[in-house]
Amino acid sequence: MLNQFNVLVSWIKARINDERGASLVEYALLVALIAVVCIAAVTFLGETASTQLSNVGTAIDGAN
């Protein structure tokens, strides 16, 4: 009975000291941060590009 308890305690300690889960969380947070930055950049640059293209279209239409 004591041997089974020692095996159980060893198994629990191994799971507590396992850092794979922490690495996975860190990677997930990093990917989420990159996604937020990309979405913000596309949103900002998309509005700027749309404004510039509208200005060019208006200038071309006014030249005719």
PyMOL Python script that loads the backbone (N, CA, C, O; Angstrom):
from pymol import cmd

cmd.read_pdbstr("""\
ATOM      1  N   MET A   1       0.822  -1.189   0.000  1.00  0.00           N
ATOM      2  CA  MET A   1       0.000   0.000   0.000  1.00  0.00           C
ATOM      3  C   MET A   1       0.869   1.257   0.000  1.00  0.00           C
ATOM      4  O   MET A   1       0.560   2.225  -0.695  1.00  0.00           O
ATOM      5  N   LEU A   2       1.933   1.245   0.761  1.00  0.00           N
ATOM      6  CA  LEU A   2       2.826   2.394   0.852  1.00  0.00           C
ATOM      7  C   LEU A   2       3.534   2.628  -0.478  1.00  0.00           C
ATOM      8  O   LEU A   2       3.786   3.773  -0.853  1.00  0.00           O
ATOM      9  N   ASN A   3       3.854   1.551  -1.191  1.00  0.00           N
ATOM     10  CA  ASN A   3       4.507   1.666  -2.486  1.00  0.00           C
ATOM     11  C   ASN A   3       3.582   2.370  -3.485  1.00  0.00           C
ATOM     12  O   ASN A   3       4.038   3.220  -4.250  1.00  0.00           O
ATOM     13  N   GLN A   4       2.296   2.028  -3.488  1.00  0.00           N
ATOM     14  CA  GLN A   4       1.344   2.674  -4.391  1.00  0.00           C
ATOM     15  C   GLN A   4       1.193   4.158  -4.063  1.00  0.00           C
ATOM     16  O   GLN A   4       1.044   4.989  -4.958  1.00  0.00           O
ATOM     17  N   PHE A   5       1.233   4.479  -2.771  1.00  0.00           N
ATOM     18  CA  PHE A   5       1.152   5.878  -2.364  1.00  0.00           C
ATOM     19  C   PHE A   5       2.367   6.647  -2.858  1.00  0.00           C
ATOM     20  O   PHE A   5       2.233   7.776  -3.330  1.00  0.00           O
ATOM     21  N   ASN A   6       3.543   6.056  -2.757  1.00  0.00           N
ATOM     22  CA  ASN A   6       4.764   6.711  -3.235  1.00  0.00           C
ATOM     23  C   ASN A   6       4.719   6.924  -4.745  1.00  0.00           C
ATOM     24  O   ASN A   6       5.178   7.954  -5.238  1.00  0.00           O
ATOM     25  N   VAL A   7       4.178   5.975  -5.469  1.00  0.00           N
ATOM     26  CA  VAL A   7       4.040   6.118  -6.916  1.00  0.00           C
ATOM     27  C   VAL A   7       3.080   7.260  -7.233  1.00  0.00           C
ATOM     28  O   VAL A   7       3.344   8.063  -8.128  1.00  0.00           O
ATOM     29  N   LEU A   8       1.986   7.332  -6.515  1.00  0.00           N
ATOM     30  CA  LEU A   8       1.014   8.403  -6.714  1.00  0.00           C
ATOM     31  C   LEU A   8       1.626   9.769  -6.408  1.00  0.00           C
ATOM     32  O   LEU A   8       1.432  10.719  -7.167  1.00  0.00           O
ATOM     33  N   VAL A   9       2.351   9.871  -5.319  1.00  0.00           N
ATOM     34  CA  VAL A   9       3.002  11.135  -4.952  1.00  0.00           C
ATOM     35  C   VAL A   9       4.033  11.520  -6.007  1.00  0.00           C
ATOM     36  O   VAL A   9       4.127  12.692  -6.370  1.00  0.00           O
ATOM     37  N   SER A  10       4.795  10.578  -6.496  1.00  0.00           N
ATOM     38  CA  SER A  10       5.786  10.854  -7.539  1.00  0.00           C
ATOM     39  C   SER A  10       5.110  11.327  -8.820  1.00  0.00           C
ATOM     40  O   SER A  10       5.594  12.246  -9.481  1.00  0.00           O
ATOM     41  N   TRP A  11       3.993  10.697  -9.168  1.00  0.00           N
ATOM     42  CA  TRP A  11       3.261  11.088 -10.374  1.00  0.00           C
ATOM     43  C   TRP A  11       2.718  12.508 -10.243  1.00  0.00           C
ATOM     44  O   TRP A  11       2.801  13.293 -11.188  1.00  0.00           O
ATOM     45  N   ILE A  12       2.165  12.841  -9.080  1.00  0.00           N
ATOM     46  CA  ILE A  12       1.630  14.195  -8.858  1.00  0.00           C
ATOM     47  C   ILE A  12       2.744  15.227  -8.900  1.00  0.00           C
ATOM     48  O   ILE A  12       2.574  16.288  -9.502  1.00  0.00           O
ATOM     49  N   LYS A  13       3.879  14.941  -8.277  1.00  0.00           N
ATOM     50  CA  LYS A  13       5.006  15.877  -8.303  1.00  0.00           C
ATOM     51  C   LYS A  13       5.509  16.099  -9.726  1.00  0.00           C
ATOM     52  O   LYS A  13       5.870  17.218 -10.092  1.00  0.00           O
ATOM     53  N   ALA A  14       5.533  15.044 -10.524  1.00  0.00           N
ATOM     54  CA  ALA A  14       5.977  15.175 -11.912  1.00  0.00           C
ATOM     55  C   ALA A  14       5.027  16.067 -12.692  1.00  0.00           C
ATOM     56  O   ALA A  14       5.473  16.853 -13.527  1.00  0.00           O
ATOM     57  N   ARG A  15       3.742  15.966 -12.442  1.00  0.00           N
ATOM     58  CA  ARG A  15       2.753  16.795 -13.147  1.00  0.00           C
ATOM     59  C   ARG A  15       2.823  18.250 -12.690  1.00  0.00           C
ATOM     60  O   ARG A  15       2.620  19.156 -13.498  1.00  0.00           O
ATOM     61  N   ILE A  16       3.102  18.484 -11.433  1.00  0.00           N
ATOM     62  CA  ILE A  16       3.194  19.850 -10.918  1.00  0.00           C
ATOM     63  C   ILE A  16       4.432  20.541 -11.470  1.00  0.00           C
ATOM     64  O   ILE A  16       4.382  21.733 -11.774  1.00  0.00           O
ATOM     65  N   ASN A  17       5.531  19.829 -11.606  1.00  0.00           N
ATOM     66  CA  ASN A  17       6.777  20.415 -12.084  1.00  0.00           C
ATOM     67  C   ASN A  17       6.863  20.477 -13.604  1.00  0.00           C
ATOM     68  O   ASN A  17       7.839  20.996 -14.146  1.00  0.00           O
ATOM     69  N   ASP A  18       5.858  19.958 -14.295  1.00  0.00           N
ATOM     70  CA  ASP A  18       5.855  19.967 -15.753  1.00  0.00           C
ATOM     71  C   ASP A  18       5.532  21.374 -16.241  1.00  0.00           C
ATOM     72  O   ASP A  18       4.500  21.930 -15.866  1.00  0.00           O
ATOM     73  N   GLU A  19       6.393  21.961 -17.069  1.00  0.00           N
ATOM     74  CA  GLU A  19       6.220  23.338 -17.522  1.00  0.00           C
ATOM     75  C   GLU A  19       5.711  23.424 -18.958  1.00  0.00           C
ATOM     76  O   GLU A  19       5.714  24.509 -19.541  1.00  0.00           O
ATOM     77  N   ARG A  20       5.279  22.321 -19.535  1.00  0.00           N
ATOM     78  CA  ARG A  20       4.758  22.366 -20.900  1.00  0.00           C
ATOM     79  C   ARG A  20       3.500  23.214 -20.981  1.00  0.00           C
ATOM     80  O   ARG A  20       3.306  23.940 -21.956  1.00  0.00           O
ATOM     81  N   GLY A  21       2.654  23.132 -19.983  1.00  0.00           N
ATOM     82  CA  GLY A  21       1.437  23.920 -19.967  1.00  0.00           C
ATOM     83  C   GLY A  21       1.730  25.407 -19.904  1.00  0.00           C
ATOM     84  O   GLY A  21       1.053  26.206 -20.551  1.00  0.00           O
ATOM     85  N   ALA A  22       2.747  25.785 -19.118  1.00  0.00           N
ATOM     86  CA  ALA A  22       3.116  27.194 -19.017  1.00  0.00           C
ATOM     87  C   ALA A  22       3.635  27.700 -20.356  1.00  0.00           C
ATOM     88  O   ALA A  22       3.316  28.821 -20.754  1.00  0.00           O
ATOM     89  N   SER A  23       4.412  26.913 -21.043  1.00  0.00           N
ATOM     90  CA  SER A  23       4.920  27.315 -22.353  1.00  0.00           C
ATOM     91  C   SER A  23       3.784  27.474 -23.346  1.00  0.00           C
ATOM     92  O   SER A  23       3.788  28.402 -24.155  1.00  0.00           O
ATOM     93  N   LEU A  24       2.823  26.585 -23.291  1.00  0.00           N
ATOM     94  CA  LEU A  24       1.682  26.656 -24.195  1.00  0.00           C
ATOM     95  C   LEU A  24       0.888  27.935 -23.956  1.00  0.00           C
ATOM     96  O   LEU A  24       0.455  28.582 -24.910  1.00  0.00           O
ATOM     97  N   VAL A  25       0.694  28.301 -22.705  1.00  0.00           N
ATOM     98  CA  VAL A  25      -0.032  29.533 -22.377  1.00  0.00           C
ATOM     99  C   VAL A  25       0.748  30.744 -22.866  1.00  0.00           C
ATOM    100  O   VAL A  25       0.160  31.684 -23.401  1.00  0.00           O
ATOM    101  N   GLU A  26       2.062  30.732 -22.688  1.00  0.00           N
ATOM    102  CA  GLU A  26       2.880  31.854 -23.149  1.00  0.00           C
ATOM    103  C   GLU A  26       2.800  32.003 -24.664  1.00  0.00           C
ATOM    104  O   GLU A  26       2.685  33.121 -25.167  1.00  0.00           O
ATOM    105  N   TYR A  27       2.858  30.906 -25.390  1.00  0.00           N
ATOM    106  CA  TYR A  27       2.745  30.964 -26.850  1.00  0.00           C
ATOM    107  C   TYR A  27       1.364  31.456 -27.271  1.00  0.00           C
ATOM    108  O   TYR A  27       1.246  32.236 -28.216  1.00  0.00           O
ATOM    109  N   ALA A  28       0.333  31.012 -26.586  1.00  0.00           N
ATOM    110  CA  ALA A  28      -1.029  31.447 -26.914  1.00  0.00           C
ATOM    111  C   ALA A  28      -1.182  32.950 -26.690  1.00  0.00           C
ATOM    112  O   ALA A  28      -1.796  33.639 -27.505  1.00  0.00           O
ATOM    113  N   LEU A  29      -0.631  33.458 -25.598  1.00  0.00           N
ATOM    114  CA  LEU A  29      -0.691  34.899 -25.342  1.00  0.00           C
ATOM    115  C   LEU A  29       0.099  35.676 -26.383  1.00  0.00           C
ATOM    116  O   LEU A  29      -0.323  36.751 -26.809  1.00  0.00           O
ATOM    117  N   LEU A  30       1.229  35.147 -26.790  1.00  0.00           N
ATOM    118  CA  LEU A  30       2.043  35.804 -27.811  1.00  0.00           C
ATOM    119  C   LEU A  30       1.307  35.850 -29.148  1.00  0.00           C
ATOM    120  O   LEU A  30       1.314  36.880 -29.822  1.00  0.00           O
ATOM    121  N   VAL A  31       0.683  34.762 -29.530  1.00  0.00           N
ATOM    122  CA  VAL A  31      -0.086  34.724 -30.785  1.00  0.00           C
ATOM    123  C   VAL A  31      -1.268  35.687 -30.711  1.00  0.00           C
ATOM    124  O   VAL A  31      -1.573  36.367 -31.691  1.00  0.00           O
ATOM    125  N   ALA A  32      -1.931  35.752 -29.567  1.00  0.00           N
ATOM    126  CA  ALA A  32      -3.056  36.673 -29.413  1.00  0.00           C
ATOM    127  C   ALA A  32      -2.593  38.122 -29.517  1.00  0.00           C
ATOM    128  O   ALA A  32      -3.270  38.943 -30.136  1.00  0.00           O
ATOM    129  N   LEU A  33      -1.455  38.443 -28.922  1.00  0.00           N
ATOM    130  CA  LEU A  33      -0.921  39.800 -28.999  1.00  0.00           C
ATOM    131  C   LEU A  33      -0.557  40.162 -30.435  1.00  0.00           C
ATOM    132  O   LEU A  33      -0.854  41.267 -30.891  1.00  0.00           O
ATOM    133  N   ILE A  34       0.073  39.254 -31.139  1.00  0.00           N
ATOM    134  CA  ILE A  34       0.422  39.499 -32.545  1.00  0.00           C
ATOM    135  C   ILE A  34      -0.842  39.708 -33.377  1.00  0.00           C
ATOM    136  O   ILE A  34      -0.876  40.580 -34.245  1.00  0.00           O
ATOM    137  N   ALA A  35      -1.872  38.921 -33.119  1.00  0.00           N
ATOM    138  CA  ALA A  35      -3.128  39.066 -33.856  1.00  0.00           C
ATOM    139  C   ALA A  35      -3.761  40.424 -33.600  1.00  0.00           C
ATOM    140  O   ALA A  35      -4.263  41.057 -34.529  1.00  0.00           O
ATOM    141  N   VAL A  36      -3.746  40.878 -32.357  1.00  0.00           N
ATOM    142  CA  VAL A  36      -4.325  42.186 -32.032  1.00  0.00           C
ATOM    143  C   VAL A  36      -3.557  43.296 -32.731  1.00  0.00           C
ATOM    144  O   VAL A  36      -4.160  44.222 -33.273  1.00  0.00           O
ATOM    145  N   VAL A  37      -2.225  43.210 -32.724  1.00  0.00           N
ATOM    146  CA  VAL A  37      -1.407  44.232 -33.398  1.00  0.00           C
ATOM    147  C   VAL A  37      -1.679  44.224 -34.904  1.00  0.00           C
ATOM    148  O   VAL A  37      -1.793  45.287 -35.514  1.00  0.00           O
ATOM    149  N   CYS A  38      -1.783  43.054 -35.501  1.00  0.00           N
ATOM    150  CA  CYS A  38      -2.061  42.964 -36.945  1.00  0.00           C
ATOM    151  C   CYS A  38      -3.428  43.538 -37.281  1.00  0.00           C
ATOM    152  O   CYS A  38      -3.569  44.257 -38.270  1.00  0.00           O
ATOM    153  N   ILE A  39      -4.426  43.235 -36.479  1.00  0.00           N
ATOM    154  CA  ILE A  39      -5.768  43.756 -36.733  1.00  0.00           C
ATOM    155  C   ILE A  39      -5.780  45.272 -36.600  1.00  0.00           C
ATOM    156  O   ILE A  39      -6.401  45.958 -37.412  1.00  0.00           O
ATOM    157  N   ALA A  40      -5.101  45.806 -35.583  1.00  0.00           N
ATOM    158  CA  ALA A  40      -5.042  47.259 -35.410  1.00  0.00           C
ATOM    159  C   ALA A  40      -4.317  47.916 -36.580  1.00  0.00           C
ATOM    160  O   ALA A  40      -4.747  48.967 -37.054  1.00  0.00           O
ATOM    161  N   ALA A  41      -3.238  47.323 -37.050  1.00  0.00           N
ATOM    162  CA  ALA A  41      -2.482  47.892 -38.169  1.00  0.00           C
ATOM    163  C   ALA A  41      -3.315  47.870 -39.444  1.00  0.00           C
ATOM    164  O   ALA A  41      -3.341  48.856 -40.181  1.00  0.00           O
ATOM    165  N   VAL A  42      -3.989  46.773 -39.712  1.00  0.00           N
ATOM    166  CA  VAL A  42      -4.817  46.682 -40.920  1.00  0.00           C
ATOM    167  C   VAL A  42      -5.973  47.681 -40.845  1.00  0.00           C
ATOM    168  O   VAL A  42      -6.309  48.317 -41.845  1.00  0.00           O
ATOM    169  N   THR A  43      -6.573  47.820 -39.683  1.00  0.00           N
ATOM    170  CA  THR A  43      -7.665  48.776 -39.518  1.00  0.00           C
ATOM    171  C   THR A  43      -7.183  50.198 -39.768  1.00  0.00           C
ATOM    172  O   THR A  43      -7.818  50.952 -40.504  1.00  0.00           O
ATOM    173  N   PHE A  44      -6.064  50.565 -39.158  1.00  0.00           N
ATOM    174  CA  PHE A  44      -5.536  51.919 -39.321  1.00  0.00           C
ATOM    175  C   PHE A  44      -5.086  52.169 -40.757  1.00  0.00           C
ATOM    176  O   PHE A  44      -5.448  53.182 -41.356  1.00  0.00           O
ATOM    177  N   LEU A  45      -4.306  51.259 -41.304  1.00  0.00           N
ATOM    178  CA  LEU A  45      -3.804  51.445 -42.661  1.00  0.00           C
ATOM    179  C   LEU A  45      -4.913  51.325 -43.694  1.00  0.00           C
ATOM    180  O   LEU A  45      -4.853  51.962 -44.746  1.00  0.00           O
ATOM    181  N   GLY A  46      -5.925  50.514 -43.404  1.00  0.00           N
ATOM    182  CA  GLY A  46      -7.049  50.380 -44.321  1.00  0.00           C
ATOM    183  C   GLY A  46      -7.821  51.683 -44.460  1.00  0.00           C
ATOM    184  O   GLY A  46      -8.205  52.064 -45.566  1.00  0.00           O
ATOM    185  N   GLU A  47      -8.049  52.362 -43.351  1.00  0.00           N
ATOM    186  CA  GLU A  47      -8.744  53.643 -43.399  1.00  0.00           C
ATOM    187  C   GLU A  47      -7.901  54.695 -44.119  1.00  0.00           C
ATOM    188  O   GLU A  47      -8.428  55.483 -44.904  1.00  0.00           O
ATOM    189  N   THR A  48      -6.618  54.708 -43.858  1.00  0.00           N
ATOM    190  CA  THR A  48      -5.721  55.662 -44.510  1.00  0.00           C
ATOM    191  C   THR A  48      -5.655  55.401 -46.010  1.00  0.00           C
ATOM    192  O   THR A  48      -5.718  56.338 -46.806  1.00  0.00           O
ATOM    193  N   ALA A  49      -5.529  54.145 -46.397  1.00  0.00           N
ATOM    194  CA  ALA A  49      -5.466  53.801 -47.813  1.00  0.00           C
ATOM    195  C   ALA A  49      -6.783  54.139 -48.506  1.00  0.00           C
ATOM    196  O   ALA A  49      -6.779  54.614 -49.641  1.00  0.00           O
ATOM    197  N   SER A  50      -7.900  53.902 -47.839  1.00  0.00           N
ATOM    198  CA  SER A  50      -9.204  54.219 -48.428  1.00  0.00           C
ATOM    199  C   SER A  50      -9.336  55.724 -48.651  1.00  0.00           C
ATOM    200  O   SER A  50      -9.836  56.156 -49.690  1.00  0.00           O
ATOM    201  N   THR A  51      -8.899  56.507 -47.699  1.00  0.00           N
ATOM    202  CA  THR A  51      -8.956  57.966 -47.837  1.00  0.00           C
ATOM    203  C   THR A  51      -8.079  58.438 -48.987  1.00  0.00           C
ATOM    204  O   THR A  51      -8.493  59.278 -49.786  1.00  0.00           O
ATOM    205  N   GLN A  52      -6.879  57.904 -49.071  1.00  0.00           N
ATOM    206  CA  GLN A  52      -5.963  58.303 -50.151  1.00  0.00           C
ATOM    207  C   GLN A  52      -6.521  57.911 -51.521  1.00  0.00           C
ATOM    208  O   GLN A  52      -6.441  58.698 -52.464  1.00  0.00           O
ATOM    209  N   LEU A  53      -7.074  56.724 -51.642  1.00  0.00           N
ATOM    210  CA  LEU A  53      -7.643  56.297 -52.910  1.00  0.00           C
ATOM    211  C   LEU A  53      -8.863  57.132 -53.291  1.00  0.00           C
ATOM    212  O   LEU A  53      -9.078  57.417 -54.470  1.00  0.00           O
ATOM    213  N   SER A  54      -9.650  57.521 -52.313  1.00  0.00           N
ATOM    214  CA  SER A  54     -10.788  58.399 -52.593  1.00  0.00           C
ATOM    215  C   SER A  54     -10.314  59.756 -53.097  1.00  0.00           C
ATOM    216  O   SER A  54     -10.894  60.320 -54.024  1.00  0.00           O
ATOM    217  N   ASN A  55      -9.255  60.277 -52.480  1.00  0.00           N
ATOM    218  CA  ASN A  55      -8.694  61.560 -52.929  1.00  0.00           C
ATOM    219  C   ASN A  55      -8.180  61.464 -54.363  1.00  0.00           C
ATOM    220  O   ASN A  55      -8.399  62.370 -55.168  1.00  0.00           O
ATOM    221  N   VAL A  56      -7.509  60.385 -54.673  1.00  0.00           N
ATOM    222  CA  VAL A  56      -6.983  60.182 -56.045  1.00  0.00           C
ATOM    223  C   VAL A  56      -8.138  60.061 -57.031  1.00  0.00           C
ATOM    224  O   VAL A  56      -8.094  60.644 -58.114  1.00  0.00           O
ATOM    225  N   GLY A  57      -9.165  59.310 -56.665  1.00  0.00           N
ATOM    226  CA  GLY A  57     -10.328  59.162 -57.543  1.00  0.00           C
ATOM    227  C   GLY A  57     -11.038  60.486 -57.762  1.00  0.00           C
ATOM    228  O   GLY A  57     -11.478  60.776 -58.875  1.00  0.00           O
ATOM    229  N   THR A  58     -11.153  61.278 -56.734  1.00  0.00           N
ATOM    230  CA  THR A  58     -11.780  62.595 -56.876  1.00  0.00           C
ATOM    231  C   THR A  58     -10.951  63.500 -57.766  1.00  0.00           C
ATOM    232  O   THR A  58     -11.494  64.238 -58.587  1.00  0.00           O
ATOM    233  N   ALA A  59      -9.624  63.445 -57.603  1.00  0.00           N
ATOM    234  CA  ALA A  59      -8.745  64.275 -58.435  1.00  0.00           C
ATOM    235  C   ALA A  59      -8.818  63.851 -59.901  1.00  0.00           C
ATOM    236  O   ALA A  59      -8.819  64.698 -60.794  1.00  0.00           O
ATOM    237  N   ILE A  60      -8.878  62.562 -60.147  1.00  0.00           N
ATOM    238  CA  ILE A  60      -8.967  62.082 -61.541  1.00  0.00           C
ATOM    239  C   ILE A  60     -10.323  62.449 -62.120  1.00  0.00           C
ATOM    240  O   ILE A  60     -10.404  62.870 -63.274  1.00  0.00           O
ATOM    241  N   ASP A  61     -11.374  62.301 -61.353  1.00  0.00           N
ATOM    242  CA  ASP A  61     -12.716  62.625 -61.826  1.00  0.00           C
ATOM    243  C   ASP A  61     -12.841  64.136 -62.082  1.00  0.00           C
ATOM    244  O   ASP A  61     -13.516  64.551 -63.024  1.00  0.00           O
ATOM    245  N   GLY A  62     -12.202  64.940 -61.259  1.00  0.00           N
ATOM    246  CA  GLY A  62     -12.235  66.401 -61.445  1.00  0.00           C
ATOM    247  C   GLY A  62     -11.422  66.852 -62.632  1.00  0.00           C
ATOM    248  O   GLY A  62     -11.702  67.909 -63.197  1.00  0.00           O
ATOM    249  N   ALA A  63     -10.406  66.075 -63.036  1.00  0.00           N
ATOM    250  CA  ALA A  63      -9.567  66.446 -64.163  1.00  0.00           C
ATOM    251  C   ALA A  63     -10.300  66.248 -65.486  1.00  0.00           C
ATOM    252  O   ALA A  63      -9.958  66.890 -66.479  1.00  0.00           O
ATOM    253  N   ASN A  64     -11.281  65.385 -65.516  1.00  0.00           N
ATOM    254  CA  ASN A  64     -12.027  65.126 -66.760  1.00  0.00           C
ATOM    255  C   ASN A  64     -13.009  66.219 -66.917  1.00  0.00           C
ATOM    256  O   ASN A  64     -13.765  66.234 -67.889  1.00  0.00           O
TER     257      ASN A  64
END
""", "prot")
cmd.dss("prot")
cmd.show_as("cartoon", "prot")
cmd.util.cbc("prot")
cmd.orient("prot")
